[in-house]
């Protein structure tokens, strides 16, 4: 009976973690597959072990289909059915392409034809 109670508490904790806080809507994309994040921080993220195959290499962190960052990850640890990954490198997505020249303060915003 104690084992059942422990299993139920663990599952409830995992479900609460999946649906709470700033990770709501965040997904990790590896190739063509996406997996929901349980936890996300500046040093790494966590996913459910039962839903996610082992990940490694480059992945994208997305919210509502829009890339938030591109990351190089490694598996840090696994505990209680949760895989914890750490960032080896994380590059935040840019909304505009980088420019290789100085933009003048009085440069036109657009050109009319």
N, C-alpha and C positions, 0 to 999 in steps of 0.2 A: 504494500500500500504506500509506503514512503517513496519507493521508486516511481510510482505513478504520479504522486504529488510533485516530486522533483521534476519529472518530465513535463508535466503541465505548466509548472512555474517557469521552466526554461523556455518552453514554446511561447508562453504569454509575454515573457521578456523580449524575445526575438521579434514577435509581432509588433509590440509597442515600439521597439527600436526602428523597425522598418517604416512605420507610418508616422513617426514624429519628426519634428524639427527641420533643420535646414537641408536635410538630405531628401526631403520629399520632392519627387520628380527627377532627382539626379540618377543617371544611369551610367554604367561603364560599358563602352562598346569595344569589343575585340573582334576584328574582322566584320562579319555580317551579323553577329549576335550581340544582344544587349542584356544586361543584368542590372537589377535595382541595387542601389547602395544602401547599406544599413547605417554606416557612419562615414563622415568625410571630414578631414581636417587638412591643415597646411602640410602635414608630413605624410599623409596616406589616407586609405579608405578601407572599409570592411564590406564584405558581401556574405550572403548565406552560402555555406558550403554545399548544402543539398541541392541548390538551384544552379550553382556555378561550377564549371569545370576549372581546373587549375589554370590561372592566367599568368603570362609572363611577357616581357617585351613592351612594345608600345601599345597603349590603349588611349581611347578618347573618353573624356568625362563630358556628358551631355545633359542638357535640361531642355525638355520639350523639343527634342530633335536638333537643337542648336549646340554646336561644340563650345564648351566652356574652356577646356584645356586639353593638351596632348601630353601624355605622361609616359615615362619609362618606369616600369614597376618591378618589384621583386616581392615574393611571398615572405612575410616577416614571421608569422606564426598562425596556428589554427587552434582555437579553443571553443568548446561548447557549440560546435557546428557553425562557427563563424571564421572566415578566412580574412586575415588582416594583411594588407599589402602596404609597402612603403614606397614612396617616390624616390627614385634615383635622380630623376630630372622631371620637372614640370614646367611647361610653357603655356601661359594663358593665351587664349585665342584673341586675336586682334580684330577689331571691327573694320579697320581700313588697312589696305596693304601698306607696307613700309615704303617710305620715299627715300631716294638716295640723293636728295638735293635740299637746299634750304628754301622754305616757303616764305615768301615775302609777306609782311604784315598787311600790305594793301593789295595783295593778289586778288584777282577776280574769283568769285565763287563759281561762276559758270560762264560759258560763252553762248551768246545768241547767234543763230544763223539766219 
